[in-house]
Amino acid sequence: MSKRSRNKKNGSGRRRRSSRAPPPSFWAANQRTVIGVAFIIVIIIAVAYVVVNQSENDLPETGNKDPAPDFSISSIDGAPVELEAYRGRVLVLDLFATWCGPCRTQMGELNQLRAYYGRSEVEILSVDVDPKETIQQIRDFRDEFNADWTFCSDTDGLGQKYDASSIPTMVVIDQDGNIVFRQAGVTTFSELQTIIEPLLQGAS
């Protein structure tokens, strides 16, 4: 047998090693996962931003220190009622209507407030902002809840002056005649107490 044929035979019996492709990079192997995680993070941040801003918008207005709009009205018993007469005391102004369900709930919270604070420190003034309601309707409403504070009909536009776009609207006015709190909807006794206590401590 010739060398050529031997070499050919020997060469044909050997396996050639196949070249292996390099392992994929981290990005190539995990591209979809990374993009998915990044997308989820962006969504979470966006949702958190909306929630935080919505929560801030829903917070009651506190610490405004805006001068309370002046008013001059009469109680349902015929006595004159003016803002200036409440100077030196904290005034809780309740803007309501007798047909309003949440306003009825608010009466229970205000009764707790009246039982807790003396008139020398805190006064309550409930003003019916529905011009269609009669003095007798307001009087019946007051008597139903055994409320012993002043009730009035809104004959001086307090609903507009104090921005009562919905009722009940609760406004706290400090001893110097400044609005320090305004909130639409039922305001609990504990919420009111949180606002009033610092005002009383600051005056002592």
C-alpha positions in Angstrom: 0.0 0.0 0.0 1.4 3.4 -0.9 1.9 6.2 1.6 -0.7 8.3 -0.2 -3.4 5.8 0.2 -2.3 5.1 3.9 -2.4 8.8 4.7 -5.7 9.1 3.0 -7.1 6.2 5.0 -5.7 7.5 8.3 -7.0 11.0 7.6 -10.4 9.8 6.8 -10.7 8.0 10.2 -10.1 11.1 12.3 -13.0 13.3 13.6 -12.7 17.0 13.2 -13.5 19.1 16.3 -16.4 21.4 15.8 -15.8 25.0 17.1 -18.3 26.0 19.9 -20.1 29.3 19.9 -19.2 31.7 22.9 -21.8 31.7 25.7 -24.4 34.5 25.4 -23.8 37.7 27.3 -26.0 38.5 30.4 -28.0 41.1 28.5 -28.7 38.7 25.6 -29.7 35.9 28.0 -31.9 38.1 30.2 -33.0 40.9 27.9 -36.7 40.2 28.2 -36.6 39.8 32.0 -34.7 43.0 32.5 -37.1 45.0 30.3 -40.1 43.4 32.1 -38.7 44.3 35.6 -37.9 47.9 34.4 -41.4 48.3 33.0 -43.0 47.1 36.3 -40.8 49.5 38.3 -41.9 52.4 36.1 -45.6 51.4 36.6 -45.2 51.2 40.4 -43.5 54.7 40.5 -46.3 56.2 38.4 -49.0 54.7 40.5 -47.3 55.8 43.7 -47.0 59.3 42.3 -50.8 59.4 41.5 -51.8 58.0 44.9 -49.6 60.5 46.8 -50.9 63.5 44.9 -54.5 62.3 45.2 -54.0 61.9 48.9 -52.6 65.4 49.2 -55.6 66.8 47.3 -58.0 65.0 49.7 -56.4 66.4 52.8 -58.4 69.0 54.7 -57.2 72.6 54.5 -55.2 73.4 57.6 -52.9 76.1 58.7 -54.2 78.6 56.1 -54.3 81.6 58.5 -56.6 83.4 56.1 -58.8 86.0 57.7 -62.3 84.6 58.1 -64.9 86.5 56.0 -67.0 88.7 58.2 -70.8 88.1 58.5 -73.8 89.5 60.3 -76.9 87.3 60.6 -79.6 86.5 63.1 -80.1 83.3 65.1 -83.3 81.4 64.8 -84.3 82.9 68.1 -83.8 86.5 66.8 -80.4 87.3 68.4 -77.7 89.1 66.3 -74.8 86.9 65.3 -71.5 88.5 64.1 -68.0 87.1 63.6 -66.5 89.8 65.8 -68.4 88.6 68.8 -66.4 85.3 68.8 -63.0 87.0 69.1 -60.9 85.4 71.9 -62.6 82.0 71.4 -62.3 79.2 68.9 -65.3 79.1 66.6 -66.4 75.9 64.9 -68.6 76.9 62.0 -71.0 74.2 60.8 -72.5 74.8 57.3 -75.4 72.4 56.9 -79.0 71.7 55.8 -81.7 69.8 57.6 -82.4 67.3 54.8 -78.7 66.3 54.5 -77.9 62.8 55.9 -74.2 63.4 56.7 -75.2 66.7 58.4 -77.3 64.6 60.8 -74.3 62.5 61.5 -72.2 65.6 62.1 -74.6 66.6 64.9 -73.4 63.7 67.0 -69.8 64.8 66.6 -70.7 68.4 67.5 -72.6 67.2 70.6 -69.4 65.5 71.8 -67.5 68.7 71.1 -69.9 70.8 73.1 -69.8 68.3 76.1 -66.0 68.4 76.1 -65.2 72.1 75.8 -66.6 75.0 77.7 -68.2 78.0 76.0 -65.4 80.3 77.2 -62.9 78.3 75.0 -64.9 76.9 72.1 -68.2 78.0 70.5 -70.2 76.2 67.8 -72.3 78.0 65.2 -74.5 76.0 62.8 -75.8 77.8 59.7 -78.4 76.3 57.4 -77.2 77.2 53.9 -80.4 76.2 52.1 -82.5 79.3 51.6 -85.7 77.3 51.1 -85.7 76.0 54.6 -87.8 77.7 57.2 -86.8 78.9 60.7 -89.2 76.2 62.1 -87.4 73.5 60.2 -84.1 74.6 61.6 -85.6 74.8 65.1 -87.0 71.3 64.8 -83.6 70.0 63.6 -81.9 71.6 66.6 -84.3 70.3 69.1 -84.2 66.8 67.6 -80.5 66.6 68.5 -80.7 68.5 71.7 -78.1 71.0 70.4 -77.6 73.9 72.8 -75.5 76.1 70.6 -76.5 78.8 68.1 -78.4 78.0 64.9 -79.0 80.4 62.0 -80.4 80.7 58.5 -77.8 81.8 55.9 -79.0 85.3 55.1 -75.5 86.7 54.5 -74.1 84.3 51.9 -71.9 82.2 54.3 -72.2 79.3 51.9 -70.4 81.3 49.3 -68.1 83.2 51.6 -66.8 80.0 53.2 -66.8 77.9 50.0 -69.3 75.3 51.1 -69.5 73.5 47.8 -70.8 70.4 49.6 -72.3 69.9 53.0 -71.6 69.5 55.8 -68.6 71.8 55.6 -66.8 72.4 58.8 -64.7 75.5 59.4 -62.5 76.2 62.4 -61.7 79.9 63.1 -59.1 80.7 65.7 -59.2 83.3 68.5 -57.9 86.0 66.1 -60.5 85.5 63.5 -58.4 83.4 61.1 -59.5 80.2 59.3 -57.2 77.4 60.3 -59.2 74.4 59.1 -61.9 73.7 56.5 -63.2 70.3 55.5 -66.2 69.1 53.5 -68.0 66.0 54.7 -68.4 64.7 58.2 -65.6 65.8 60.5 -65.2 63.7 63.6 -64.9 64.9 67.2 -61.3 63.6 67.3 -60.4 65.5 64.1 -61.8 68.7 65.5 -60.0 68.1 68.8 -56.7 67.7 66.9 -57.2 71.1 65.4 -58.5 72.9 68.5 -56.1 71.7 71.2 -53.0 73.5 69.7 -55.1 76.7 69.5 -56.1 76.5 73.1 -52.6 75.6 74.3 -51.1 78.5 72.3 -53.5 80.9 74.0 -52.7 79.7 77.5 
